[in-house]
Amino acid sequence: MNKVQLPAYDDSAAFDKLSKNNRLGSYPQLQPLVGTVQASYDQYMAVNGAPTLVHNQPISATAAAFLKGHYASPPTDLEHITKMRESTEHLVCPMCGSMHSGTLDHYLPKNGFPIFSVFSKNLVPACKCNSKRKETLLGANPGERVLHPYFDDCLGERLVSARFEDLGEVPRVSVVLMISNTHPQHSAINFHFRSIIQRTAVVRYLADRWSSLFRKPSRVVRALAENIATQDQVQALLEEERDALDDLHKGKNNWNSIFVSGLLDPIVLTWLAERLSMPGRVPDSPLG
Ligand SMILES: [Zn+2]
């Protein structure tokens, strides 16, 4: 999960061009929709895409089918969709924090909100978590909803950490929320955490990293190539590592930062420091 910059495409102009493109099968049937679509785009922006506040203007099944078709294979009028797909593949997934994207996810699902099928501000880069999320959007309790990577500033805060217990070669691994119950967006964050993050392979990823760290610490954290004398020094090195990862991946909730956050837990720090400072230890040898 990551807060990302809003795409700067002019969606209203693009839709107008699309409606006038007489080489497309949708011509001229999108023309009567132009005003409604443009007003809907403006209203979406005015309420930051909030699912309970967006006016979901109904459109005909025919128009919806045309828009879905244009989303699937974008004509040149909608080349921003192709560009968004291609330009974000190497980036952290804004929805779940995995280390790549590669596809686009409709924040407001296109079946329920067909009018926003080709709206760039409703299209969020995502990884395979997109297919696990399906149409999940709102929870049963007040405030519960999936977070919107273009609008929810809380995605810029550190929200998630790994948790390692029963420390050893194969510890118990889980992910936990780092915010308190009094956080103003707790319900939304917690819902996003349960319905998006926890359904990914994040725990397996973290377990694999732990296994690499255990066998050869420098493989995961370069600075752990040497023996380290005190717990304070281990902590300082790991904080530096986490800051560097946050910076590199432009956010604090990518899976690599989440991993290092878990190492900074006091019990894990003590465990690591005991091993890294052991007299006679061969530098960068296994932690067992
Ligand atoms: Zn993802």
Residues whose N, C-alpha, C, O or C-beta is under 5 A from the ligand:
A	BS01	ZN	C93 M95 C96 G97 S98 A126 C127 K128 C129
